[in-house]
Amino acid sequence: MVKRKCKLCGKIFFTWPCRIKVGWGNFCSHKCVDKFRSLTYVGKNSPNYGKSWSASIIKKMSLGRKGKCLGSDNPSWRGGPVKRKCVICGKIFYVRRDAVKKGFGNFCSRRCTYVHIQRSLSGKNSPHWCRIKCKCKTCGKILYIIPSRIKRSRKVYCNLKCRGRDKSLYRFGKKNSNWRGGPVKRKCVICGKIFYARRWVLEHRPNGGKSCSQSCGRVNVIFPLKDSWPERLLQQVLEKNQVRFEKHKKILGQPDIFIKPNICIFADGDYFHANPQKYKAYDRILGGVYAKDKWARDKRITKNLQKMGYKVLRFWEYDIKNNLQECFYKIVRGMS
């Protein structure tokens, strides 16, 4: 804002530069404006002081205010609209006289105005043009880019294709400046499978790179924390018959009961493992999982354990509850 001094009272105030350009910003308030007008434009100080209007002119002025006396008959007539020629298309049109005084009236329509802006005020012809000439780092195409964008990024590209091509050539694999040797060959502690682990996982995580998959990684985590009642029934039968066993052995699948040297026993709950006698393939169980997906997971664990040399015995909750002795006989047969 600009500092100004009131013409009437001398008070200092602040106003906008745009108001000064129009001719305003000379007075600090409306009171000072009204006082100045009463001193300069009222009575003898008025430019129309002493002039007399004829009755016919006064009548025409009153009719003009009501919208009845229009055109050249009105005493305020100044010549009417001005004839002009469009700068773009050459069409002849008429414009108000006050618009011509303000600098308008060069174009017959908005379309011609936009054409003029596109030709003369866009791109390099614009007064706000400040772009810098650059070359695309991939294809060499000439570009005009804002200086701030060049400061942000070292390399400039004309489109996303060129950017992707440059990355594929110079920023991936061994060509990358941050290349540290690539993934490291490892052997899974649980299943013995060979896999490749990221180098930063080995550097920043103390237990990283030991297991090949999420299922092998969860072997050390006992879930659930408490034994279920079918597991407890099997454990009681084995203890009565003096069979030594280990609970939740830290191998693939984490069997509920493990008997040395290689017998894995699973006590599958009817709901948590979707007993086929009670559930169909597309029935949902805990976590919104389909029954068929749960069966496939259990089969996969059984096959992998058998490949590793283990004997796998699975018992449903229903069988343990109703035929516990038969389940024990199956375990004895598997031990022999």
Buried (B, 14 or more C-beta within 10 A) or exposed (E): EEEBEBEBEEEEBEBEEEBEEEEEBBBBEEEBBEBBEEEEEEEEEEEEEEEEEEEEEEEBBEBBEEEEBEEEEBBEEEEEEBEBEBEBEEEEBEBEEEEBEEEEBBBBEEEBBEBBEEEEEEEEEEEEEEBEEBEBBBEEBEEEBEEEEBEEEEBBBBEEEBBEBBBEEBEEEEEEEEEEEEEEEBEBBBBEEEBEBBEEBBEEEEEBBBBBEEBBBBBEEEEEEEBBEBBEBBBEBBEEEEBEBEEBBEBBBBBBBBBEEBBBBBBBBBEBBBBEEEBEEEEEBEEEEBBBBBBEBBEEBBEBBEEBEBBBBBBBBBBBEEBBEEBBEBBEEBBE
